Amino acid sequence: MSIDKDSINWLNNLLGSSIKFGEPMSKHTYFRVGGPADVFICPDNVEKLQEVLCWSKDKRIPYTVIGDGSNLVVRDKGIPGIVIVLTKCLN
Ligand SMILES: Cc1cc2nc3c(=O)[nH]c(=O)nc-3n(C[C@H](O)[C@H](O)[C@H](O)COP(=O)(O)OP(=O)(O)OC[C@H]3O[C@@H](n4cnc5c(N)ncnc54)[C@H](O)[C@@H]3O)c2cc1C
């Protein structure tokens, strides 16, 4: 799934260092397996989380919420769309 340039700029402006593109899920799973997430975010607060969720629904971009990745096996192809980790904004 490709994320268009305007969307990348919008996401970067909103999330700054809390966003990564093509992030290996093997870094975020207990079993250290898994290909890239198109977009990987750890929103700083609930307001930014809400903005991203509304935006992803508008753009029809799928999102997956994960925790510590201790009950996840991710395929080598990775996860399309947005992977959201809530440990920062809902700690
Ligand atoms: C060595 C080991 C021992 C374990 N021992 C136990 C045990 O004794 N008892 C036990 O019950 N489990 C155990 N587990 C399994 C695991 O730790 C639990 O299932 C734990 O609750 C998973 O939490 P997580 O945050 O890592 O979830 P993740 O692995 O990150 O996610 C698991 C699933 O939950 C979904 N999910 C996560 N967060 C959210 C959210 N906020 N909203 C919506 N969906 C969400 C994910 O999309 C995914 O489908 C063990 C795992 C390992 C590796």
The ligand as an SDF file (V2000), in Angstrom:
LIG
                    3D

 53 58  0  0  0  0  0  0  0  0999 V2000
    6.5370  -15.8860   26.8360 C   0  0  0  0  0  0  0  0  0  0  0  0
    5.0830  -15.5050   26.8370 C   0  0  0  0  0  0  0  0  0  0  0  0
    4.2840  -15.8650   27.8990 C   0  0  0  0  0  0  0  0  0  0  0  0
    2.9280  -15.5300   27.8970 C   0  0  0  0  0  0  0  0  0  0  0  0
    2.1950  -15.8860   28.9680 N   0  0  0  0  0  0  0  0  0  0  0  0
    0.8890  -15.5540   28.9520 C   0  0  0  0  0  0  0  0  0  0  0  0
    0.0660  -15.9230   30.0520 C   0  0  0  0  0  0  0  0  0  0  0  0
    0.5130  -16.5300   31.0060 O   0  0  0  0  0  0  0  0  0  0  0  0
   -1.2430  -15.6150   30.0060 N   0  0  0  0  0  0  0  0  0  0  0  0
   -1.7550  -14.9310   28.9420 C   0  0  0  0  0  0  0  0  0  0  0  0
   -2.9630  -14.6540   28.9590 O   0  0  0  0  0  0  0  0  0  0  0  0
   -1.0310  -14.5770   27.8930 N   0  0  0  0  0  0  0  0  0  0  0  0
    0.2740  -14.8720   27.8880 C   0  0  0  0  0  0  0  0  0  0  0  0
    1.0300  -14.5290   26.8230 N   0  0  0  0  0  0  0  0  0  0  0  0
    0.4160  -13.8730   25.6990 C   0  0  0  0  0  0  0  0  0  0  0  0
    0.4630  -12.3420   25.7550 C   0  0  0  0  0  0  0  0  0  0  0  0
    1.4400  -11.8870   26.6160 O   0  0  0  0  0  0  0  0  0  0  0  0
   -0.8580  -11.8230   26.2100 C   0  0  0  0  0  0  0  0  0  0  0  0
   -1.8110  -12.2810   25.2870 O   0  0  0  0  0  0  0  0  0  0  0  0
   -0.8780  -10.3110   26.2910 C   0  0  0  0  0  0  0  0  0  0  0  0
   -2.1070   -9.9110   26.8180 O   0  0  0  0  0  0  0  0  0  0  0  0
   -0.7340   -9.6810   24.9050 C   0  0  0  0  0  0  0  0  0  0  0  0
   -0.6420   -8.2920   25.1080 O   0  0  0  0  0  0  0  0  0  0  0  0
    0.1760   -7.3940   24.0890 P   0  0  0  0  0  0  0  0  0  0  0  0
    0.0470   -5.9870   24.5390 O   0  0  0  0  0  0  0  0  0  0  0  0
    1.5450   -7.8950   23.8900 O   0  0  0  0  0  0  0  0  0  0  0  0
   -0.7000   -7.6320   22.7730 O   0  0  0  0  0  0  0  0  0  0  0  0
   -0.1610   -7.6520   21.2860 P   0  0  0  0  0  0  0  0  0  0  0  0
    0.6070   -8.9060   21.0230 O   0  0  0  0  0  0  0  0  0  0  0  0
    0.4810   -6.3700   20.9590 O   0  0  0  0  0  0  0  0  0  0  0  0
   -1.5820   -7.7600   20.5260 O   0  0  0  0  0  0  0  0  0  0  0  0
   -2.3520   -8.9560   20.6290 C   0  0  0  0  0  0  0  0  0  0  0  0
   -3.6760   -8.7280   19.8510 C   0  0  0  0  0  0  0  0  0  0  0  0
   -4.4350   -7.7230   20.5170 O   0  0  0  0  0  0  0  0  0  0  0  0
   -4.7380   -6.6420   19.6390 C   0  0  0  0  0  0  0  0  0  0  0  0
   -4.6030   -5.4280   20.4330 N   0  0  0  0  0  0  0  0  0  0  0  0
   -3.5690   -5.0660   21.2310 C   0  0  0  0  0  0  0  0  0  0  0  0
   -3.8250   -3.8750   21.8120 N   0  0  0  0  0  0  0  0  0  0  0  0
   -5.0720   -3.4920   21.3760 C   0  0  0  0  0  0  0  0  0  0  0  0
   -5.9160   -2.3630   21.6160 C   0  0  0  0  0  0  0  0  0  0  0  0
   -5.5460   -1.3850   22.4340 N   0  0  0  0  0  0  0  0  0  0  0  0
   -7.0980   -2.2920   20.9770 N   0  0  0  0  0  0  0  0  0  0  0  0
   -7.4880   -3.2480   20.1160 C   0  0  0  0  0  0  0  0  0  0  0  0
   -6.7490   -4.3630   19.8580 N   0  0  0  0  0  0  0  0  0  0  0  0
   -5.5530   -4.4740   20.4810 C   0  0  0  0  0  0  0  0  0  0  0  0
   -3.6370   -6.7220   18.5580 C   0  0  0  0  0  0  0  0  0  0  0  0
   -4.0760   -6.1180   17.3480 O   0  0  0  0  0  0  0  0  0  0  0  0
   -3.4660   -8.2040   18.4280 C   0  0  0  0  0  0  0  0  0  0  0  0
   -4.4650   -8.7210   17.5860 O   0  0  0  0  0  0  0  0  0  0  0  0
    2.3830  -14.8490   26.8020 C   0  0  0  0  0  0  0  0  0  0  0  0
    3.1910  -14.4700   25.7310 C   0  0  0  0  0  0  0  0  0  0  0  0
    4.5240  -14.8100   25.7530 C   0  0  0  0  0  0  0  0  0  0  0  0
    5.3770  -14.4040   24.6050 C   0  0  0  0  0  0  0  0  0  0  0  0
  1  2  1  0
  2  3  1  0
  2 52  2  0
  3  4  2  0
  4  5  1  0
  4 50  1  0
  5  6  2  0
  6  7  1  0
  6 13  1  0
  7  8  2  0
  7  9  1  0
  9 10  1  0
 10 11  2  0
 10 12  1  0
 12 13  2  0
 13 14  1  0
 14 15  1  0
 14 50  1  0
 15 16  1  0
 16 17  1  0
 16 18  1  0
 18 19  1  0
 18 20  1  0
 20 21  1  0
 20 22  1  0
 22 23  1  0
 23 24  1  0
 24 25  2  0
 24 26  1  0
 24 27  1  0
 27 28  1  0
 28 29  2  0
 28 30  1  0
 28 31  1  0
 31 32  1  0
 32 33  1  0
 33 34  1  0
 33 48  1  0
 34 35  1  0
 35 36  1  0
 35 46  1  0
 36 37  1  0
 36 45  1  0
 37 38  2  0
 38 39  1  0
 39 40  1  0
 39 45  2  0
 40 41  1  0
 40 42  2  0
 42 43  1  0
 43 44  2  0
 44 45  1  0
 46 47  1  0
 46 48  1  0
 48 49  1  0
 50 51  2  0
 51 52  1  0
 52 53  1  0
M  END
$$$$
